[in-house]
Amino acid sequence: MELKPKILAGNWKMNTDLQEGMKLASTIDKWVNGCTADPHVRIILAVPFTHLAEITGLMDYRRVSVAAQNCAAFEKGAYTGEVSAAMIKSVGAHYCIIGHSERRHVFNEKNEALKAKVDLCLKHAVRPIFCCGETLDERKAGKQNEVIREQLETSFLHIAPEDLKRSIIAYEPVWAIGTGETASPEQAQQMHAFIRKLVAEKYENLNAQEIPILYGGSMKPDNAEDLLKQPDINGGLVGGASLKVESFIDILKAF
Ligand code: PGA
C-alpha cells in the first residue's frame, strides 16, 4: 500500500454565485469519478459559506469532500457576521481552511486567533487545512524558514498527534498566490522538507510521511506535474485554476 497521501484542493475564494458554484461542483464531482486519473487522490472543494450546505448535499460520490474557507475564533454568541466551526460541521463540511494568507494580510488575522480557530475546528470534528507562507520581503531577507516555523509553532503544531493525522498543512508562499509566479519545484520541495522535519521533531512517535503537505500559489496544469513529483509535495491547494473544470481536472491528471 502506498504511504504518500495525495490531495487536490480547490480554493474558490469569493467567486461564483450559488447556481454557478453548484454547477461547477457537480461537474467536477462527475468528472472526478468518471476520469482515469489516479484514484488515490482525495479531492476537496473549499467553497463560500453560502454554498456549503447545498454543495455538501450535492456530492454523489465519496471522493470529493467539501471545505469552508475560514471559521470564527469563538465558539458562539454575539459575533455578528461570523460563522462557527460547529455551524460548518452542521452542514456536513469536513474541512476548513485556516490561516490563508488573504485572511492574515487583508483581514489582519494573527497567530493567536488562528490557534483558537484550529482548536475549535478540531473540537467540532472539522479537519483544519492550515496554511503558512512567507512574503516576498521575508524571502528576500532569507527569513522564510523562521517565518514558517513561527506560524506553525504558534498556531498549529500544539495539536494532539491523532488530530494532526486528520489535518492538512498547506505551504503557500504569499508572493506566488494569484500572481502567476510559482515557487520553483526546488524551492517548494525545500520548504516542504523543512516543514516535514519540523513535524517529525515535534511528534516523535508519528510518521511525518503520513501528514499531507500541499503546495499552493499559481499551481496550474502546466506546472503541476513538476511540483507534484517532488517527494515532500502531497498535492495542491489551487485557487484560480480550480474555477474551471478543465484546468482543475488537468491538474488532477498530473498526479
Ligand atoms: P492561486 O491561489 O492558485 O490562485 O495562486 C492559491 C490559494 O490562494 O490558495
Boltz pocket constraint, residues with backbone or C-beta under 6 A from the ligand:
constraints:
  - pocket:
      binder: B
      contacts: [[A, 11], [A, 172], [A, 176], [A, 177], [A, 178], [A, 179], [A, 180], [A, 216], [A, 217], [A, 218], [A, 219], [A, 237], [A, 238], [A, 239], [A, 240], [A, 241]]
      max_distance: 6.0
